Amino acid sequence: MQRHRILIGFLAGAVAAAALTTAGTAIASAARPNRAACTRMWAVVNPNGSLARASCTGIHSRNKALGAYVVTFPRGVRRCAYVASVGEAGHSGAAQAADISVQGFAGSMDAVFVAVFSAPSTGVDEGFHLLVEC
């Protein structure tokens, strides 16, 4: 009989510990974004470099210089493909004719550098849409 009480006490303690571990994991997950869940990443960026909208939390954008932008993602993107197109964030108006180039950003494993230009060496601030597929 004593053995059963010890076993039941042990099992109750194990169940309580598992419940606390699960609750702690849920709290920790809520405190930080789930980086693995953000696999299809995209961003729509305004001409001034501000983010119009994005597919995941933790995506940020900024304008570094005339026609030069950096878009940062909540996970590494170095081994991904990047596709960008000049375009406005809204549903009306048209972007000016411009070329766009994308590549991994040398300063970070989780960022993409976007250059928008109207002539070979003339940068221009213009909105764009960026897709990162990993």
N, C-alpha and C positions, 0 to 999 in steps of 0.2 A: 504494500500500500504506500509506504514511504517513497518507494522508487517511482511510482506513478505520479505522485505529487511533484517530485523533483522534475520529472520529464515534462509534465504539464506546465510547470513554472518556466522551464527552459524554453519550451515552444512558445509560450506567451511572450517571453522576452524577445525571442527571435522575430516574432510577428511585429511587435512594437518597434524594434530596431529597423526592420524592413520598411515599415510605414514612415518612420522618420527620415530614412534615407530617400525614399521616393518623394516625400514632401520637400526635402532639402534640394533635391535635383530639380523639381518643378520650380521652386523659388529661384534657383540659380539660373535656370533657362529663361525665366521671365525677365531677369535682370540684364541679360545680354542677348543680342540678336542671334538667331540660329543661322550661322554662316553656311552650314551645309545645305540648308533649305533653299538658299538663293542660287539656283543653278542657271536659270534663264534671266539674264540681267540686261536691262536697257535703261536709257536716260534720254529725256528731252530737255535740252539746254537752251536758255534764252541768250540773245546776243551779248548781254552783259555778264554772262557766265553763271547766272543763278539757275538753279534747277527748277524747271517747270513741273516735271513729274518724273517718277521712276518706278521700276518694277519692285524694288525691295527697300526696306529701311536700311539706313547706313550708306546710301549712295550720296556722294557730294560732288559738286562741280565748282570750278572757279576759272576766271579769266586771268591768265598770267601776263599777257601782253596783247597787243593788237592782233586778233585772229588766232591766238594761241590759248588753248584750254587744257585743263587737266580734270579728268573725271575719275574719282576714287570709288572703289567698290568695297563691300564688306568682306571680301575674300580675295585671294590671289587670282590674278587673271593673266599671268605671264604665258601660260600654255593654252590660251583661248584664241578664238578668232574674233576680229573686230570689224564691224561694218558700220559706216556712217553716211549720212546724207544731209545736205543742207536743207533746212526747212524751218518754218515758223512753228511755234508751240500751239497756236490757236487754230481755229477752223476757218479763218478768213485771212485774206492778204496773201502775198507771195514773197518768198525770200528772193533777194537779188541773186543773179547768176554768179556762182562762185564754185571753186573747186575745194575739195576736202581731202585730207590725208589723216590716217590714224596709225598709231603704233604704240607698243608698250612704253610706258613712261620710265625713263632711265632711273628716276629717283625713288621708285617704289614698285614692289611686286604686285600691288593691288590697284594700280592706276593705269589709265590710258591717256596718251597725249593726242590731242586733236588740233590740226592746223587748218584754218579756213583762209583761202586767199583768192583774190580776183585776178592776179597776174603772177608770174613765177616768183616774185619776191615781195609782193604787196599783200600783207595780211589785212583781213577785213573782219570786223566783228559781226557775226551772223549766227542765228540760231541753227541748231542741228539736232538730229536724232541719231543715237548711238546704240547699237546692239552688240552685246558681248555674249558669245556662245561658247560654253566650255564642254 
